[in-house]
Amino acid sequence: MRELVTGVLGRDRVEEGLSRALDLYLEELAQRLKPDTIVLKPGVSELLARLSAQPGVTLGLLTGNLERGARLKLEPPRLNSYFPFGAFGSDSSDRYELPTIALERAWRHTGRRHQGKSVVIVGDSIHDVGCGRDLGVRAVAVATGPTPAERLAAERPDALVDSFANVDLALEAILS
């Protein structure tokens, strides 16, 4: 939101009104999100169920959305229980700081340090791949968002899948 309007309104005015704007966004999001408005991408539910059943796998949520916004979006399809912790845009406005925050919370949640290629960031944007690369962890790109597969591939993720519809292939990309 800052990036979108700072050039028009100026930094001071944006910072002054940001909290209220975010509150309004969350209120509107809560009103609009109903069970029939959320359509999961194919394979997501099965993939999360199978990942969460894997010994040694810890799932966390990493998103640029505010935590409340992310939780609101995950509630209708009942996915919040898969993500007991995470890092969110409400933790930092710099998306590239979020993986470090998530790893600290993973440590607090599990008592184990997660590092290197045992950590996997899965996402549909070049920034998700960049976050993984910058942190030295595994980055798995999925071409289900607005970024075309060719553009994701150009960022050199460790793995790239077209979707999660083939859950076995997605599991192999994430766990290998």
ABEGO torsion letter per residue (X at the ends): XAAAAAAAAEAAAAAAAAAAAAAAAAAAAAAABBAAABBBBBGAAAAAAAAAABBGBBBBBBBABBAAAAAAAAAAAGAAAABABEBBAAABABAAAAAAAAAAAAAAAAGBBBBEAABBBBBABAAAAAAAAAAGBBBBBBBABABBAAAAAAAGBABBBABAABAAAAAAAAAX
